[in-house]
Amino acid sequence: MYYKTHTAYCFSSNCPTHGKSLDVIDFVMHKESCSKHEAIELCKQLIGGEAPVPKVEQLTRTAVLTKMFTYFKNTVYNSKPAQEYLRSRA
Ligand SMILES: [Zn+2]
């Protein structure tokens, strides 16, 4: 299970998912052995009937770039190649 991408992957060599990355709907479809439509309906039930209308976050250009910069800045700590590159560029 991959939290960040909300996907799942099965490493079994004889899995019916055939090494394909699964999103939430696909996961339910395989787990419940049902059609995609049934999986969607099941997921709708799980969240109480109707899917909530997502609140569209309106961000200014500066806010978007600030968010992206913060995200990438934080990922530098986990990336050895990025740290090496930054060191090489002083
Ligand atoms: Zn499997």
PDB file of the backbone (N, CA, C, O) and the ligand in Angstrom, with CONECT records:
HET     ZN  A 101       1
ATOM      1  N   MET A   1       0.850  -1.175   0.000  1.00  0.00           N
ATOM      2  CA  MET A   1       0.000   0.000   0.000  1.00  0.00           C
ATOM      3  C   MET A   1       0.890   1.230   0.000  1.00  0.00           C
ATOM      4  O   MET A   1       1.850   1.325   0.765  1.00  0.00           O
ATOM      5  N   TYR A   2       0.553   2.169  -0.874  1.00  0.00           N
ATOM      6  CA  TYR A   2       1.338   3.392  -0.982  1.00  0.00           C
ATOM      7  C   TYR A   2       0.456   4.575  -0.606  1.00  0.00           C
ATOM      8  O   TYR A   2      -0.413   4.999  -1.369  1.00  0.00           O
ATOM      9  N   TYR A   3       0.706   5.096   0.593  1.00  0.00           N
ATOM     10  CA  TYR A   3      -0.122   6.151   1.146  1.00  0.00           C
ATOM     11  C   TYR A   3      -0.140   7.395   0.265  1.00  0.00           C
ATOM     12  O   TYR A   3      -1.199   7.967   0.011  1.00  0.00           O
ATOM     13  N   LYS A   4       1.030   7.808  -0.198  1.00  0.00           N
ATOM     14  CA  LYS A   4       1.110   9.075  -0.935  1.00  0.00           C
ATOM     15  C   LYS A   4       0.335   9.053  -2.246  1.00  0.00           C
ATOM     16  O   LYS A   4      -0.277  10.050  -2.628  1.00  0.00           O
ATOM     17  N   THR A   5       0.362   7.899  -2.944  1.00  0.00           N
ATOM     18  CA  THR A   5      -0.322   7.837  -4.238  1.00  0.00           C
ATOM     19  C   THR A   5      -1.697   7.179  -4.130  1.00  0.00           C
ATOM     20  O   THR A   5      -2.430   7.116  -5.117  1.00  0.00           O
ATOM     21  N   HIS A   6      -2.051   6.692  -2.946  1.00  0.00           N
ATOM     22  CA  HIS A   6      -3.318   5.987  -2.726  1.00  0.00           C
ATOM     23  C   HIS A   6      -3.445   4.812  -3.696  1.00  0.00           C
ATOM     24  O   HIS A   6      -4.504   4.581  -4.279  1.00  0.00           O
ATOM     25  N   THR A   7      -2.346   4.079  -3.856  1.00  0.00           N
ATOM     26  CA  THR A   7      -2.363   2.922  -4.728  1.00  0.00           C
ATOM     27  C   THR A   7      -1.845   1.702  -3.978  1.00  0.00           C
ATOM     28  O   THR A   7      -1.249   1.813  -2.907  1.00  0.00           O
ATOM     29  N   ALA A   8      -2.088   0.537  -4.568  1.00  0.00           N
ATOM     30  CA  ALA A   8      -1.619  -0.720  -3.993  1.00  0.00           C
ATOM     31  C   ALA A   8      -0.966  -1.531  -5.091  1.00  0.00           C
ATOM     32  O   ALA A   8      -1.272  -1.370  -6.272  1.00  0.00           O
ATOM     33  N   TYR A   9      -0.051  -2.414  -4.679  1.00  0.00           N
ATOM     34  CA  TYR A   9       0.629  -3.259  -5.641  1.00  0.00           C
ATOM     35  C   TYR A   9       0.813  -4.623  -5.010  1.00  0.00           C
ATOM     36  O   TYR A   9       1.207  -4.721  -3.848  1.00  0.00           O
ATOM     37  N   CYS A  10       0.528  -5.690  -5.769  1.00  0.00           N
ATOM     38  CA  CYS A  10       0.699  -7.042  -5.253  1.00  0.00           C
ATOM     39  C   CYS A  10       1.922  -7.662  -5.930  1.00  0.00           C
ATOM     40  O   CYS A  10       2.031  -7.680  -7.156  1.00  0.00           O
ATOM     41  N   PHE A  11       2.844  -8.174  -5.098  1.00  0.00           N
ATOM     42  CA  PHE A  11       4.082  -8.730  -5.621  1.00  0.00           C
ATOM     43  C   PHE A  11       3.993 -10.234  -5.877  1.00  0.00           C
ATOM     44  O   PHE A  11       4.991 -10.853  -6.247  1.00  0.00           O
ATOM     45  N   SER A  12       2.827 -10.826  -5.688  1.00  0.00           N
ATOM     46  CA  SER A  12       2.661 -12.249  -5.942  1.00  0.00           C
ATOM     47  C   SER A  12       2.759 -12.524  -7.443  1.00  0.00           C
ATOM     48  O   SER A  12       2.211 -11.780  -8.256  1.00  0.00           O
ATOM     49  N   SER A  13       3.469 -13.611  -7.803  1.00  0.00           N
ATOM     50  CA  SER A  13       3.645 -13.913  -9.234  1.00  0.00           C
ATOM     51  C   SER A  13       2.373 -14.480  -9.872  1.00  0.00           C
ATOM     52  O   SER A  13       2.225 -14.438 -11.094  1.00  0.00           O
ATOM     53  N   ASN A  14       1.465 -15.004  -9.064  1.00  0.00           N
ATOM     54  CA  ASN A  14       0.237 -15.565  -9.648  1.00  0.00           C
ATOM     55  C   ASN A  14      -1.005 -14.759  -9.276  1.00  0.00           C
ATOM     56  O   ASN A  14      -2.101 -15.305  -9.146  1.00  0.00           O
ATOM     57  N   CYS A  15      -0.814 -13.469  -9.112  1.00  0.00           N
ATOM     58  CA  CYS A  15      -1.934 -12.598  -8.712  1.00  0.00           C
ATOM     59  C   CYS A  15      -2.763 -12.215  -9.936  1.00  0.00           C
ATOM     60  O   CYS A  15      -2.208 -11.934 -10.999  1.00  0.00           O
ATOM     61  N   PRO A  16      -4.091 -12.202  -9.793  1.00  0.00           N
ATOM     62  CA  PRO A  16      -4.935 -11.785 -10.918  1.00  0.00           C
ATOM     63  C   PRO A  16      -4.760 -10.313 -11.297  1.00  0.00           C
ATOM     64  O   PRO A  16      -5.243  -9.895 -12.349  1.00  0.00           O
ATOM     65  N   THR A  17      -4.087  -9.526 -10.473  1.00  0.00           N
ATOM     66  CA  THR A  17      -3.862  -8.120 -10.841  1.00  0.00           C
ATOM     67  C   THR A  17      -2.708  -7.992 -11.838  1.00  0.00           C
ATOM     68  O   THR A  17      -2.483  -6.916 -12.392  1.00  0.00           O
ATOM     69  N   HIS A  18      -1.978  -9.088 -12.065  1.00  0.00           N
ATOM     70  CA  HIS A  18      -0.908  -9.146 -13.070  1.00  0.00           C
ATOM     71  C   HIS A  18       0.118  -8.020 -12.947  1.00  0.00           C
ATOM     72  O   HIS A  18       0.544  -7.441 -13.946  1.00  0.00           O
ATOM     73  N   GLY A  19       0.506  -7.722 -11.712  1.00  0.00           N
ATOM     74  CA  GLY A  19       1.554  -6.727 -11.514  1.00  0.00           C
ATOM     75  C   GLY A  19       1.153  -5.312 -11.864  1.00  0.00           C
ATOM     76  O   GLY A  19       2.011  -4.460 -12.092  1.00  0.00           O
ATOM     77  N   LYS A  20      -0.147  -5.052 -11.908  1.00  0.00           N
ATOM     78  CA  LYS A  20      -0.631  -3.713 -12.236  1.00  0.00           C
ATOM     79  C   LYS A  20      -0.847  -2.935 -10.944  1.00  0.00           C
ATOM     80  O   LYS A  20      -1.348  -3.484  -9.963  1.00  0.00           O
ATOM     81  N   SER A  21      -0.473  -1.671 -10.940  1.00  0.00           N
ATOM     82  CA  SER A  21      -0.717  -0.808  -9.798  1.00  0.00           C
ATOM     83  C   SER A  21      -2.223  -0.568  -9.683  1.00  0.00           C
ATOM     84  O   SER A  21      -2.890  -0.298 -10.681  1.00  0.00           O
ATOM     85  N   LEU A  22      -2.754  -0.665  -8.460  1.00  0.00           N
ATOM     86  CA  LEU A  22      -4.200  -0.548  -8.261  1.00  0.00           C
ATOM     87  C   LEU A  22      -4.563   0.752  -7.558  1.00  0.00           C
ATOM     88  O   LEU A  22      -3.939   1.124  -6.563  1.00  0.00           O
ATOM     89  N   ASP A  23      -5.573   1.438  -8.078  1.00  0.00           N
ATOM     90  CA  ASP A  23      -6.098   2.567  -7.315  1.00  0.00           C
ATOM     91  C   ASP A  23      -7.160   2.022  -6.354  1.00  0.00           C
ATOM     92  O   ASP A  23      -7.389   0.814  -6.305  1.00  0.00           O
ATOM     93  N   VAL A  24      -7.799   2.895  -5.601  1.00  0.00           N
ATOM     94  CA  VAL A  24      -8.737   2.456  -4.563  1.00  0.00           C
ATOM     95  C   VAL A  24      -9.876   1.629  -5.164  1.00  0.00           C
ATOM     96  O   VAL A  24     -10.236   0.582  -4.627  1.00  0.00           O
ATOM     97  N   ILE A  25     -10.438   2.101  -6.274  1.00  0.00           N
ATOM     98  CA  ILE A  25     -11.559   1.406  -6.906  1.00  0.00           C
ATOM     99  C   ILE A  25     -11.127   0.019  -7.393  1.00  0.00           C
ATOM    100  O   ILE A  25     -11.824  -0.972  -7.170  1.00  0.00           O
ATOM    101  N   ASP A  26      -9.965  -0.039  -8.063  1.00  0.00           N
ATOM    102  CA  ASP A  26      -9.450  -1.336  -8.535  1.00  0.00           C
ATOM    103  C   ASP A  26      -9.213  -2.285  -7.365  1.00  0.00           C
ATOM    104  O   ASP A  26      -9.494  -3.479  -7.458  1.00  0.00           O
ATOM    105  N   PHE A  27      -8.691  -1.743  -6.260  1.00  0.00           N
ATOM    106  CA  PHE A  27      -8.423  -2.564  -5.083  1.00  0.00           C
ATOM    107  C   PHE A  27      -9.717  -3.202  -4.574  1.00  0.00           C
ATOM    108  O   PHE A  27      -9.757  -4.404  -4.309  1.00  0.00           O
ATOM    109  N   VAL A  28     -10.761  -2.408  -4.439  1.00  0.00           N
ATOM    110  CA  VAL A  28     -12.058  -2.924  -3.967  1.00  0.00           C
ATOM    111  C   VAL A  28     -12.610  -3.937  -4.968  1.00  0.00           C
ATOM    112  O   VAL A  28     -13.160  -4.966  -4.577  1.00  0.00           O
ATOM    113  N   MET A  29     -12.461  -3.643  -6.262  1.00  0.00           N
ATOM    114  CA  MET A  29     -12.940  -4.538  -7.319  1.00  0.00           C
ATOM    115  C   MET A  29     -12.301  -5.931  -7.192  1.00  0.00           C
ATOM    116  O   MET A  29     -12.992  -6.945  -7.284  1.00  0.00           O
ATOM    117  N   HIS A  30     -10.982  -5.970  -6.980  1.00  0.00           N
ATOM    118  CA  HIS A  30     -10.302  -7.253  -6.845  1.00  0.00           C
ATOM    119  C   HIS A  30     -10.605  -7.924  -5.511  1.00  0.00           C
ATOM    120  O   HIS A  30     -10.806  -9.137  -5.451  1.00  0.00           O
ATOM    121  N   LYS A  31     -10.637  -7.136  -4.449  1.00  0.00           N
ATOM    122  CA  LYS A  31     -10.875  -7.692  -3.108  1.00  0.00           C
ATOM    123  C   LYS A  31     -12.270  -8.314  -3.028  1.00  0.00           C
ATOM    124  O   LYS A  31     -12.446  -9.374  -2.429  1.00  0.00           O
ATOM    125  N   GLU A  32     -13.262  -7.648  -3.635  1.00  0.00           N
ATOM    126  CA  GLU A  32     -14.645  -8.112  -3.555  1.00  0.00           C
ATOM    127  C   GLU A  32     -15.040  -8.948  -4.770  1.00  0.00           C
ATOM    128  O   GLU A  32     -16.178  -9.409  -4.854  1.00  0.00           O
ATOM    129  N   SER A  33     -14.123  -9.152  -5.708  1.00  0.00           N
ATOM    130  CA  SER A  33     -14.412  -9.886  -6.943  1.00  0.00           C
ATOM    131  C   SER A  33     -15.701  -9.384  -7.602  1.00  0.00           C
ATOM    132  O   SER A  33     -16.629 -10.153  -7.854  1.00  0.00           O
ATOM    133  N   CYS A  34     -15.732  -8.111  -7.867  1.00  0.00           N
ATOM    134  CA  CYS A  34     -16.924  -7.532  -8.494  1.00  0.00           C
ATOM    135  C   CYS A  34     -16.500  -6.676  -9.686  1.00  0.00           C
ATOM    136  O   CYS A  34     -15.310  -6.535  -9.968  1.00  0.00           O
ATOM    137  N   SER A  35     -17.484  -6.109 -10.381  1.00  0.00           N
ATOM    138  CA  SER A  35     -17.185  -5.251 -11.529  1.00  0.00           C
ATOM    139  C   SER A  35     -16.723  -3.884 -11.034  1.00  0.00           C
ATOM    140  O   SER A  35     -16.874  -3.557  -9.857  1.00  0.00           O
ATOM    141  N   LYS A  36     -16.169  -3.104 -11.928  1.00  0.00           N
ATOM    142  CA  LYS A  36     -15.727  -1.750 -11.556  1.00  0.00           C
ATOM    143  C   LYS A  36     -16.922  -0.915 -11.099  1.00  0.00           C
ATOM    144  O   LYS A  36     -16.838  -0.184 -10.112  1.00  0.00           O
ATOM    145  N   HIS A  37     -18.030  -1.030 -11.823  1.00  0.00           N
ATOM    146  CA  HIS A  37     -19.234  -0.284 -11.444  1.00  0.00           C
ATOM    147  C   HIS A  37     -19.681  -0.652 -10.027  1.00  0.00           C
ATOM    148  O   HIS A  37     -20.004   0.225  -9.226  1.00  0.00           O
ATOM    149  N   GLU A  38     -19.699  -1.961  -9.719  1.00  0.00           N
ATOM    150  CA  GLU A  38     -20.092  -2.398  -8.369  1.00  0.00           C
ATOM    151  C   GLU A  38     -19.111  -1.880  -7.324  1.00  0.00           C
ATOM    152  O   GLU A  38     -19.508  -1.511  -6.219  1.00  0.00           O
ATOM    153  N   ALA A  39     -17.820  -1.855  -7.682  1.00  0.00           N
ATOM    154  CA  ALA A  39     -16.810  -1.346  -6.747  1.00  0.00           C
ATOM    155  C   ALA A  39     -17.045   0.132  -6.450  1.00  0.00           C
ATOM    156  O   ALA A  39     -16.913   0.576  -5.309  1.00  0.00           O
ATOM    157  N   ILE A  40     -17.395   0.888  -7.492  1.00  0.00           N
ATOM    158  CA  ILE A  40     -17.668   2.319  -7.299  1.00  0.00           C
ATOM    159  C   ILE A  40     -18.886   2.506  -6.392  1.00  0.00           C
ATOM    160  O   ILE A  40     -18.886   3.344  -5.491  1.00  0.00           O
ATOM    161  N   GLU A  41     -19.930   1.697  -6.656  1.00  0.00           N
ATOM    162  CA  GLU A  41     -21.138   1.790  -5.824  1.00  0.00           C
ATOM    163  C   GLU A  41     -20.829   1.414  -4.374  1.00  0.00           C
ATOM    164  O   GLU A  41     -21.337   2.044  -3.446  1.00  0.00           O
ATOM    165  N   LEU A  42     -19.996   0.388  -4.178  1.00  0.00           N
ATOM    166  CA  LEU A  42     -19.608  -0.040  -2.842  1.00  0.00           C
ATOM    167  C   LEU A  42     -18.829   1.062  -2.129  1.00  0.00           C
ATOM    168  O   LEU A  42     -19.051   1.330  -0.948  1.00  0.00           O
ATOM    169  N   CYS A  43     -17.933   1.686  -2.847  1.00  0.00           N
ATOM    170  CA  CYS A  43     -17.147   2.780  -2.268  1.00  0.00           C
ATOM    171  C   CYS A  43     -18.047   3.959  -1.905  1.00  0.00           C
ATOM    172  O   CYS A  43     -17.841   4.611  -0.882  1.00  0.00           O
ATOM    173  N   LYS A  44     -19.044   4.228  -2.748  1.00  0.00           N
ATOM    174  CA  LYS A  44     -19.989   5.298  -2.432  1.00  0.00           C
ATOM    175  C   LYS A  44     -20.714   4.999  -1.125  1.00  0.00           C
ATOM    176  O   LYS A  44     -20.901   5.883  -0.290  1.00  0.00           O
ATOM    177  N   GLN A  45     -21.125   3.723  -0.956  1.00  0.00           N
ATOM    178  CA  GLN A  45     -21.802   3.322   0.288  1.00  0.00           C
ATOM    179  C   GLN A  45     -20.878   3.534   1.488  1.00  0.00           C
ATOM    180  O   GLN A  45     -21.311   3.995   2.544  1.00  0.00           O
ATOM    181  N   LEU A  46     -19.591   3.189   1.308  1.00  0.00           N
ATOM    182  CA  LEU A  46     -18.634   3.299   2.404  1.00  0.00           C
ATOM    183  C   LEU A  46     -18.474   4.731   2.903  1.00  0.00           C
ATOM    184  O   LEU A  46     -18.170   4.960   4.073  1.00  0.00           O
ATOM    185  N   ILE A  47     -18.682   5.695   1.999  1.00  0.00           N
ATOM    186  CA  ILE A  47     -18.542   7.085   2.431  1.00  0.00           C
ATOM    187  C   ILE A  47     -19.893   7.732   2.701  1.00  0.00           C
ATOM    188  O   ILE A  47     -19.995   8.955   2.802  1.00  0.00           O
ATOM    189  N   GLY A  48     -20.937   6.901   2.819  1.00  0.00           N
ATOM    190  CA  GLY A  48     -22.230   7.425   3.244  1.00  0.00           C
ATOM    191  C   GLY A  48     -23.150   7.849   2.122  1.00  0.00           C
ATOM    192  O   GLY A  48     -23.976   8.741   2.319  1.00  0.00           O
ATOM    193  N   GLY A  49     -23.038   7.245   0.958  1.00  0.00           N
ATOM    194  CA  GLY A  49     -24.006   7.509  -0.110  1.00  0.00           C
ATOM    195  C   GLY A  49     -23.450   8.290  -1.265  1.00  0.00           C
ATOM    196  O   GLY A  49     -23.225   7.742  -2.343  1.00  0.00           O
ATOM    197  N   GLU A  50     -23.230   9.550  -1.055  1.00  0.00           N
ATOM    198  CA  GLU A  50     -22.763  10.390  -2.157  1.00  0.00           C
ATOM    199  C   GLU A  50     -21.345  10.869  -1.893  1.00  0.00           C
ATOM    200  O   GLU A  50     -20.948  11.127  -0.756  1.00  0.00           O
ATOM    201  N   ALA A  51     -20.616  10.975  -2.957  1.00  0.00           N
ATOM    202  CA  ALA A  51     -19.271  11.513  -2.834  1.00  0.00           C
ATOM    203  C   ALA A  51     -19.370  13.008  -2.538  1.00  0.00           C
ATOM    204  O   ALA A  51     -20.112  13.728  -3.206  1.00  0.00           O
ATOM    205  N   PRO A  52     -18.631  13.468  -1.550  1.00  0.00           N
ATOM    206  CA  PRO A  52     -18.682  14.901  -1.268  1.00  0.00           C
ATOM    207  C   PRO A  52     -18.069  15.689  -2.418  1.00  0.00           C
ATOM    208  O   PRO A  52     -17.096  15.262  -3.039  1.00  0.00           O
ATOM    209  N   VAL A  53     -18.652  16.832  -2.682  1.00  0.00           N
ATOM    210  CA  VAL A  53     -18.091  17.689  -3.729  1.00  0.00           C
ATOM    211  C   VAL A  53     -16.780  18.258  -3.179  1.00  0.00           C
ATOM    212  O   VAL A  53     -16.770  18.942  -2.156  1.00  0.00           O
ATOM    213  N   PRO A  54     -15.688  17.969  -3.864  1.00  0.00           N
ATOM    214  CA  PRO A  54     -14.419  18.453  -3.324  1.00  0.00           C
ATOM    215  C   PRO A  54     -14.347  19.979  -3.342  1.00  0.00           C
ATOM    216  O   PRO A  54     -14.751  20.636  -4.301  1.00  0.00           O
ATOM    217  N   LYS A  55     -13.829  20.501  -2.266  1.00  0.00           N
ATOM    218  CA  LYS A  55     -13.649  21.950  -2.206  1.00  0.00           C
ATOM    219  C   LYS A  55     -12.432  22.282  -3.044  1.00  0.00           C
ATOM    220  O   LYS A  55     -11.321  21.823  -2.778  1.00  0.00           O
ATOM    221  N   VAL A  56     -12.668  23.081  -4.047  1.00  0.00           N
ATOM    222  CA  VAL A  56     -11.552  23.473  -4.912  1.00  0.00           C
ATOM    223  C   VAL A  56     -10.822  24.620  -4.223  1.00  0.00           C
ATOM    224  O   VAL A  56     -11.365  25.691  -3.956  1.00  0.00           O
ATOM    225  N   GLU A  57      -9.566  24.324  -3.958  1.00  0.00           N
ATOM    226  CA  GLU A  57      -8.759  25.321  -3.276  1.00  0.00           C
ATOM    227  C   GLU A  57      -8.235  26.317  -4.313  1.00  0.00           C
ATOM    228  O   GLU A  57      -7.461  25.953  -5.199  1.00  0.00           O
ATOM    229  N   GLN A  58      -8.650  27.539  -4.196  1.00  0.00           N
ATOM    230  CA  GLN A  58      -8.182  28.569  -5.114  1.00  0.00           C
ATOM    231  C   GLN A  58      -6.924  29.197  -4.548  1.00  0.00           C
ATOM    232  O   GLN A  58      -6.947  29.885  -3.527  1.00  0.00           O
ATOM    233  N   LEU A  59      -5.828  28.941  -5.240  1.00  0.00           N
ATOM    234  CA  LEU A  59      -4.562  29.487  -4.773  1.00  0.00           C
ATOM    235  C   LEU A  59      -4.031  30.494  -5.776  1.00  0.00           C
ATOM    236  O   LEU A  59      -4.217  30.357  -6.985  1.00  0.00           O
ATOM    237  N   THR A  60      -3.387  31.475  -5.260  1.00  0.00           N
ATOM    238  CA  THR A  60      -2.723  32.430  -6.154  1.00  0.00           C
ATOM    239  C   THR A  60      -1.488  31.744  -6.721  1.00  0.00           C
ATOM    240  O   THR A  60      -1.037  30.725  -6.200  1.00  0.00           O
ATOM    241  N   ARG A  61      -0.955  32.306  -7.778  1.00  0.00           N
ATOM    242  CA  ARG A  61       0.240  31.762  -8.410  1.00  0.00           C
ATOM    243  C   ARG A  61       1.372  31.681  -7.389  1.00  0.00           C
ATOM    244  O   ARG A  61       2.082  30.678  -7.321  1.00  0.00           O
ATOM    245  N   THR A  62       1.535  32.720  -6.613  1.00  0.00           N
ATOM    246  CA  THR A  62       2.590  32.752  -5.595  1.00  0.00           C
ATOM    247  C   THR A  62       2.370  31.655  -4.558  1.00  0.00           C
ATOM    248  O   THR A  62       3.327  31.016  -4.121  1.00  0.00           O
ATOM    249  N   ALA A  63       1.117  31.431  -4.158  1.00  0.00           N
ATOM    250  CA  ALA A  63       0.834  30.405  -3.153  1.00  0.00           C
ATOM    251  C   ALA A  63       1.153  29.012  -3.685  1.00  0.00           C
ATOM    252  O   ALA A  63       1.686  28.168  -2.964  1.00  0.00           O
ATOM    253  N   VAL A  64       0.818  28.777  -4.975  1.00  0.00           N
ATOM    254  CA  VAL A  64       1.122  27.480  -5.593  1.00  0.00           C
ATOM    255  C   VAL A  64       2.629  27.257  -5.612  1.00  0.00           C
ATOM    256  O   VAL A  64       3.116  26.193  -5.230  1.00  0.00           O
ATOM    257  N   LEU A  65       3.358  28.273  -6.061  1.00  0.00           N
ATOM    258  CA  LEU A  65       4.818  28.141  -6.153  1.00  0.00           C
ATOM    259  C   LEU A  65       5.448  27.994  -4.768  1.00  0.00           C
ATOM    260  O   LEU A  65       6.426  27.263  -4.608  1.00  0.00           O
ATOM    261  N   THR A  66       4.902  28.674  -3.780  1.00  0.00           N
ATOM    262  CA  THR A  66       5.417  28.565  -2.416  1.00  0.00           C
ATOM    263  C   THR A  66       5.202  27.147  -1.886  1.00  0.00           C
ATOM    264  O   THR A  66       6.085  26.571  -1.250  1.00  0.00           O
ATOM    265  N   LYS A  67       4.006  26.588  -2.158  1.00  0.00           N
ATOM    266  CA  LYS A  67       3.723  25.216  -1.738  1.00  0.00           C
ATOM    267  C   LYS A  67       4.678  24.234  -2.407  1.00  0.00           C
ATOM    268  O   LYS A  67       5.237  23.352  -1.755  1.00  0.00           O
ATOM    269  N   MET A  68       4.859  24.399  -3.728  1.00  0.00           N
ATOM    270  CA  MET A  68       5.767  23.511  -4.459  1.00  0.00           C
ATOM    271  C   MET A  68       7.187  23.624  -3.929  1.00  0.00           C
ATOM    272  O   MET A  68       7.865  22.615  -3.735  1.00  0.00           O
ATOM    273  N   PHE A  69       7.640  24.854  -3.696  1.00  0.00           N
ATOM    274  CA  PHE A  69       8.998  25.064  -3.214  1.00  0.00           C
ATOM    275  C   PHE A  69       9.179  24.379  -1.862  1.00  0.00           C
ATOM    276  O   PHE A  69      10.187  23.709  -1.638  1.00  0.00           O
ATOM    277  N   THR A  70       8.217  24.543  -0.967  1.00  0.00           N
ATOM    278  CA  THR A  70       8.297  23.921   0.361  1.00  0.00           C
ATOM    279  C   THR A  70       8.338  22.402   0.236  1.00  0.00           C
ATOM    280  O   THR A  70       9.119  21.737   0.918  1.00  0.00           O
ATOM    281  N   TYR A  71       7.491  21.854  -0.641  1.00  0.00           N
ATOM    282  CA  TYR A  71       7.463  20.399  -0.835  1.00  0.00           C
ATOM    283  C   TYR A  71       8.819  19.895  -1.311  1.00  0.00           C
ATOM    284  O   TYR A  71       9.377  18.956  -0.742  1.00  0.00           O
ATOM    285  N   PHE A  72       9.351  20.533  -2.371  1.00  0.00           N
ATOM    286  CA  PHE A  72      10.622  20.060  -2.926  1.00  0.00           C
ATOM    287  C   PHE A  72      11.780  20.315  -1.961  1.00  0.00           C
ATOM    288  O   PHE A  72      12.718  19.521  -1.889  1.00  0.00           O
ATOM    289  N   LYS A  73      11.713  21.416  -1.225  1.00  0.00           N
ATOM    290  CA  LYS A  73      12.757  21.712  -0.240  1.00  0.00           C
ATOM    291  C   LYS A  73      12.796  20.603   0.811  1.00  0.00           C
ATOM    292  O   LYS A  73      13.871  20.158   1.213  1.00  0.00           O
ATOM    293  N   ASN A  74      11.625  20.164   1.250  1.00  0.00           N
ATOM    294  CA  ASN A  74      11.565  19.098   2.265  1.00  0.00           C
ATOM    295  C   ASN A  74      12.049  17.763   1.730  1.00  0.00           C
ATOM    296  O   ASN A  74      12.605  16.963   2.484  1.00  0.00           O
ATOM    297  N   THR A  75      11.845  17.502   0.425  1.00  0.00           N
ATOM    298  CA  THR A  75      12.265  16.217  -0.124  1.00  0.00           C
ATOM    299  C   THR A  75      13.779  16.124  -0.290  1.00  0.00           C
ATOM    300  O   THR A  75      14.322  15.026  -0.417  1.00  0.00           O
ATOM    301  N   VAL A  76      14.458  17.262  -0.290  1.00  0.00           N
ATOM    302  CA  VAL A  76      15.924  17.259  -0.410  1.00  0.00           C
ATOM    303  C   VAL A  76      16.548  16.431   0.710  1.00  0.00           C
ATOM    304  O   VAL A  76      17.545  15.742   0.497  1.00  0.00           O
ATOM    305  N   TYR A  77      15.952  16.502   1.915  1.00  0.00           N
ATOM    306  CA  TYR A  77      16.508  15.777   3.068  1.00  0.00           C
ATOM    307  C   TYR A  77      16.482  14.262   2.870  1.00  0.00           C
ATOM    308  O   TYR A  77      17.250  13.539   3.505  1.00  0.00           O
ATOM    309  N   ASN A  78      15.607  13.786   1.999  1.00  0.00           N
ATOM    310  CA  ASN A  78      15.511  12.340   1.759  1.00  0.00           C
ATOM    311  C   ASN A  78      16.188  11.909   0.457  1.00  0.00           C
ATOM    312  O   ASN A  78      16.162  10.728   0.109  1.00  0.00           O
ATOM    313  N   SER A  79      16.778  12.829  -0.245  1.00  0.00           N
ATOM    314  CA  SER A  79      17.359  12.498  -1.547  1.00  0.00           C
ATOM    315  C   SER A  79      18.872  12.704  -1.530  1.00  0.00           C
ATOM    316  O   SER A  79      19.359  13.834  -1.503  1.00  0.00           O
ATOM    317  N   LYS A  80      19.598  11.601  -1.548  1.00  0.00           N
ATOM    318  CA  LYS A  80      21.058  11.678  -1.562  1.00  0.00           C
ATOM    319  C   LYS A  80      21.564  12.355  -2.847  1.00  0.00           C
ATOM    320  O   LYS A  80      22.445  13.212  -2.773  1.00  0.00           O
ATOM    321  N   PRO A  81      21.012  11.979  -4.054  1.00  0.00           N
ATOM    322  CA  PRO A  81      21.467  12.654  -5.276  1.00  0.00           C
ATOM    323  C   PRO A  81      21.242  14.167  -5.232  1.00  0.00           C
ATOM    324  O   PRO A  81      22.084  14.934  -5.699  1.00  0.00           O
ATOM    325  N   ALA A  82      20.104  14.595  -4.671  1.00  0.00           N
ATOM    326  CA  ALA A  82      19.831  16.035  -4.592  1.00  0.00           C
ATOM    327  C   ALA A  82      20.841  16.725  -3.690  1.00  0.00           C
ATOM    328  O   ALA A  82      21.325  17.811  -4.007  1.00  0.00           O
ATOM    329  N   GLN A  83      21.161  16.090  -2.558  1.00  0.00           N
ATOM    330  CA  GLN A  83      22.136  16.677  -1.635  1.00  0.00           C
ATOM    331  C   GLN A  83      23.513  16.754  -2.291  1.00  0.00           C
ATOM    332  O   GLN A  83      24.226  17.746  -2.140  1.00  0.00           O
ATOM    333  N   GLU A  84      23.885  15.691  -3.025  1.00  0.00           N
ATOM    334  CA  GLU A  84      25.184  15.686  -3.698  1.00  0.00           C
ATOM    335  C   GLU A  84      25.244  16.782  -4.762  1.00  0.00           C
ATOM    336  O   GLU A  84      26.260  17.461  -4.912  1.00  0.00           O
ATOM    337  N   TYR A  85      24.139  16.944  -5.501  1.00  0.00           N
ATOM    338  CA  TYR A  85      24.092  17.976  -6.527  1.00  0.00           C
ATOM    339  C   TYR A  85      24.261  19.358  -5.906  1.00  0.00           C
ATOM    340  O   TYR A  85      25.036  20.185  -6.386  1.00  0.00           O
ATOM    341  N   LEU A  86      23.511  19.586  -4.818  1.00  0.00           N
ATOM    342  CA  LEU A  86      23.587  20.901  -4.167  1.00  0.00           C
ATOM    343  C   LEU A  86      24.988  21.181  -3.628  1.00  0.00           C
ATOM    344  O   LEU A  86      25.481  22.306  -3.705  1.00  0.00           O
ATOM    345  N   ARG A  87      25.634  20.121  -3.071  1.00  0.00           N
ATOM    346  CA  ARG A  87      27.000  20.271  -2.569  1.00  0.00           C
ATOM    347  C   ARG A  87      27.951  20.610  -3.726  1.00  0.00           C
ATOM    348  O   ARG A  87      28.840  21.451  -3.592  1.00  0.00           O
ATOM    349  N   SER A  88      27.741  19.927  -4.877  1.00  0.00           N
ATOM    350  CA  SER A  88      28.630  20.166  -6.026  1.00  0.00           C
ATOM    351  C   SER A  88      28.474  21.591  -6.567  1.00  0.00           C
ATOM    352  O   SER A  88      29.398  22.151  -7.155  1.00  0.00           O
ATOM    353  N   ARG A  89      27.287  22.162  -6.355  1.00  0.00           N
ATOM    354  CA  ARG A  89      27.032  23.536  -6.808  1.00  0.00           C
ATOM    355  C   ARG A  89      27.304  24.565  -5.716  1.00  0.00           C
ATOM    356  O   ARG A  89      27.052  25.760  -5.876  1.00  0.00           O
ATOM    357  N   ALA A  90      27.840  24.045  -4.573  1.00  0.00           N
ATOM    358  CA  ALA A  90      28.148  24.905  -3.417  1.00  0.00           C
ATOM    359  C   ALA A  90      26.919  25.688  -2.969  1.00  0.00           C
ATOM    360  O   ALA A  90      26.994  26.460  -2.014  1.00  0.00           O
TER     361      ALA A  90
HETATM  362 ZN    ZN A 101      -2.350 -10.370  -5.355  1.00  0.00          ZN2+
END
